Amino acid sequence: MSTTALNSEFSFELLVCRWAELAWPPGADDAPALVVSRQLGTQRRRWDTIVIECDPAGLAARQAFGDHTIDAELLPIVRHAPPEWEYYREALPDPGYDWRYVREAIHRGAARGLIDKRKNGRRIEIRRKRAYPDWVSRIVAIENKPDLDASAAAALTDQLTHDVETALADEVWLATSRTGDRVEPALLEEFPVEVGVLTFDFADETNARRLGVEATAVDADVATVDWLPSSLDTAADSEAFSSEEKTRRRRWLAERAYGKGWRAFTDTMRPDCRHFELRRSGEALVPYCAAKSRCQSEAECGARCGFFEPEPPQWRTNGWPIEGGPGRGIRTLLERRRERARRE
């Protein structure tokens, strides 16, 4: 199938995520174990793409805890649960909030099979099933901006400066579309020198004809490193966070990335619409709206869209080879790929 039209930051973001799975880190011969996610961060800053470089043995140990995120209240319990039965208030660090919320999290953790719990008189005792591993080696943040005009560059300067000063990620990159100029525009902007620059040539067929180039889909060679980033000191205190708080936030960020992945866009879109399709762009599958004849964004793909039409009932019963209809088939396919990515 021909290259899917690239006409939004959303579709560019999905293609960058798939490229990261194929070719991260750029230029390296050996690829580490990876978890790639998107639209994660803190209250003040959300990154477009997150690449978690993992210790392979640690990632395998993390898989024993299941595919879902271990949430912020539950994670300290799983990490600090003792190897032998112990009263939970003596086994766990002070949470900084009411202990009744800890008890609620203990019940949830036991229901998920993450820890063991029992009543000893009026006391709740806990015991770990397995040790929670240190599975994260590095965290890389990528800001995606396919069209880097003057206003976008001005806004990005503040955001990237915040990323460098906060140093929650080990590296910060900017990903943008390749222009073909002798010097890429991103290199002329006043971005922090610690930020790396990646340029991509995800050219759709219309733009390819205009630029006189071939349309390019996702593969391992589609990106060029125009500027190498500097490693940031994630272990040092910053103005925003202490070193202990940074460690806690990095661990929680990695957990969210592990549970979410980047293919979770169907959780906020409507693949059960008769116009919703997945189209191939090289090694990537991206959403496509047949009614609009283009890639749609998450914001516009929903029941309030004027083109939304539920799948006909016969698609979900006797007239379709996938049980539940194509919408369920799309969700199943992407979930299966998300599960596989956690184990590669």
Secondary structure, 3 states (H helix, E strand, C coil): CCCCCCCCHHHHHHHHHHHHHHHCCCCCCCCCEEEEEEEEECCCCEEEEEEEEECHHHHHHHHCCCCCCCCCCCHHHHHHCCCCCEEHHHHCCCCCCCHHHHHHHHHHHHHCCCEEEEEECCEEEEEECCCCCCCEEEEEEEEECCCCCHHHHHHHHHHHHHHHHHCCCCEEEEEEECCCCCCCHHHHCCCCCCCEEEEECCCCHHHHHHHCCCCCCECCCCEEEEECCCCCCCCCCCCCCCHHHHHHHHHHHHHHHHHHCCCHHHHCCCCCECCEEEEEEECEEEEEECCCCECCCCCCCCCCCCCCCECCHHHHCCCCCCCCCHHHHHHHHHHHHHHHHCCC
